[in-house]
Amino acid sequence: MTSQDPLEENIAMGKRIAQRREEGGMTQKQLADRAGISVTFLSEVENGKRNISMGKLCRLLTNWTPRRIISPRHPFGADPESLTSSP
């Protein structure tokens, strides 16, 4: 497994969040409101300018149901079932 620097990870995570939000037909305001964060913060995260804490990421995920889990280590997403099923 290759290691990315933190800035690259922020950018990858932000792009993934924006992509999934757009695929779900949500605006930044809709997702930010549902997750209890500001639109400015969400925009900065999506643009790789801010870190997102695990707590805030969990709030995003629990207030918006993407088909795949967002992870910089899984740039194309991972099916939740594949994370829990045995090989």
Order of alpha helices (4+ residues) and beta strands (2+ residues): alpha-alpha-alpha-alpha-beta-beta-alpha
